[in-house]
Amino acid sequence: MKKLFPKKHRHFRNHLDASGQQGVFDEKTFLFVLKRECVRADRAGRRFSVLELRLPESRGKCSEEWILNVLAKRIRITDIIGWLDCSTLGVLLTDTSGEGSFEFLNRIIPPISDGGSVPDIQIHTYPNDMGDRGFSFNNPDGDEFGETHFDQSGNADLFFPDRLSVASPLVGQLSEMLIVGAALLFLSPLFLLISLTIKVSSPGPIFFRQERVGRRGRTFYCYKFRTMHRHSETEKHEEYFSYLMKTAVPMLKLDNSGDSRIFPAGHLLRASSLDELPQLINIVKGEMRLIGPRPCTPHEYEQYRTWHRHRTDALPGLTGLWQVSGKNKTTFDEMIRLDLRYIKEKSVLLDLWIILKTMPVVVVQFLEDRELKKNSEELQANALRNSPFLNAVSSSSLIEKSKKAQKKE
């Protein structure tokens, strides 16, 4: 890959060559390098660090050229320098922990200070779940360098999600929000009918609000029509999800195991996916889009491996590539790979294909669910054969029903 050195710095290129560095990456190329390094770290279980140097407005002798030459003399041949934006330099330190980056920082601060003002510097380590904390050095006044003070508060929680996340085109997102807003008005009679059905079927609120993880790992409240009895426990679902993550079995719904938490009308809403319609509100609020990875719960997100978390690089969606590519017939890792594939290959044509395919898939899933209910004994036995967890859930449900029947007698 060709390294790009800004024109105004070309007279320093020979100096950089002498230390093994051919130049400085431009912003777009450096971003690609960071993404590639994240993939390598995910696959190999390695970590790396990025130094973020925000150049001071009043630089004096401490110019970009001065800082670049200081860095060029001290980085390894495997390290990379690039622009994060027009006023911020980044230094990629491969196979380097937060502590190792701190040592590197101690080596470059003194010579940089010889040029006058020292830039604000932060260290971000990837992945950020390996015990490393970032470091930051702030020199807001642009004063002469004196004693070094570091704050161990910087971290990669926002740096990598912000840099690597896929931003939705503003015009497209605004257009989608307007279209969905109009759809909400058009669907208001259906909303009213579903609301009345829920009220008649089960006491409690019409809507169910649950905390979910969205783009960049930020949480929001996702809306659904309530399909379970009020105050239903969630431990069973959390245990089931943990089981799915550890085993390569199809992601069958707990609904198919006779989940007693769901009231009768709730089964119909879930089978037809009508319970998801209130998420149109989340789209209008800008928290979701029509198409994207499904938002997970914080409990699920905490159990994700590092590469799983890249599915939050884009806004979550109401439907997506996973939903139209097998859904309940896929394993957890297959779901993640489909989401990552969508984020990587996202296009207008792919979005259109997913939208057109969503409704037929929903109809087929609804018919399959009805068939499963009609022939419950035979079909549930086949569906649960390869899922010990669901078998255990189903057995416990039968035991509970038996105990209740004995008490009544």
C-alpha angles and dihedrals in degrees: 000000000000115000114219121219115194113251094240089057099048094106088064094053095097091054090053092047090058091064095047096263117122096196142296125302117240118237097266095047094045090052089054090050091052092051091049091049090051090055091049091048091049094051098042098036090238131137136218138182136226124209112212111202114187107197116229118246092228100049105160108179090347094090129162089260092054093051093044091054093048089052094044092056094052109036124094122247089253093055122092134211122206145150118267090186138335094291103026128078123201128204117198110209107193120214090005128134126212091263091051090050090051089056090050089050091054089055096052102040097072097051092042089052090058086071093057122247116047118218123241104264131197131180120214122189125203125241094029095198097075099087098267120131122201126241130220133194116196126194101170097164096052090231127161111286114263128150116359117241121186128192117209093211104093114102142163095251092108105012099071097036090049094047098040102036119108111244116216115232106262095223092049093047093048091048090050091050091052093048092048090047089056090046090055090057091047092049095046093105089054090048089052093049092049091046092054091047091053093047092051094044101046136008115243140059123335096225129053116211119197133175112247136177116248138175116338090010093288116145129232137167114265119206127221137159107262112254101166133070114270116276093013114171120250100199092094092057092046092051091048092051091051088052092051092051093054098044135054096232129127114273097246115178121250085232088078092059094062098266104202092199092074119081118221098261088045090063090058092048092050095044091051093041089233088129087071095060095095087066085080082080089058089053092053088050090054094243095112141016132219091255128035143086115318112257113250129210121259089248090057093043092055090059095049119114115233095264091048090061093065087080085079091061086096134043112275118249144217090234133005150167092290093054093055095040102066103297103184091029093059130082124240094259090048089054091052092048091050090051092049090047090054092050090050097044099034113152141147091257092050091049091050091049091051093048093050092047097045099077096049089047091051091050092050092048091049092051091047090051092050090049089050091053092048094052097029101155100049100034096042090052090055093044093050098041094097096037115077091177093057090045089055091048092048092048093048089051091054091048091051091050090048092051091050091050091051091051091052090051 
